[in-house]
Amino acid sequence: MSDKKVLKPSAAHPITVAPNPARVVVTAGGKVVADSANVLTLREANYPPVQYIPRADVDFGLLERTEHSTYCPFKGDASYYSIRTGDGLAENAVWTYEAPHDAVAGIKDHVAFYPTKVDAIEER
């Protein structure tokens, strides 16, 4: 049994997950790491929106899974990947919730990118 606290979105801490009508392209080290027209946008409280891209639309040949992990009481356990580029390694630049809490179940099988660790996250 886990002793991790699980919280549900509320009026005080709203979370929504909705389809993004735009195509989203993520580049790192001058390479396209992800390109998708099936992106979900997660909006959480006062945080900037986060684009969750289906794993099928991500070039996992450029990613290396790391040992890093975090826990969010609203979303669950996050696993991380680094991006291998010609310039080096963008450490823990990508995260995913492999078994997200029910309130955000839609982000399962999706990944998100830290905007500061990639060249760009463009909506087209």
Secondary structure, DSSP 8 states (H G I E B T S, - for coil): ----------SSS-EEEEE-SS-EEEEETTEEEEEES--EEEEETTS--EEEEEGGGB-GGGEEEEEEEEEETTTEEEEEEEEEETTEEEEEEEEE-SS--GGGGGGTTEEEE-GGGSSEEEE-
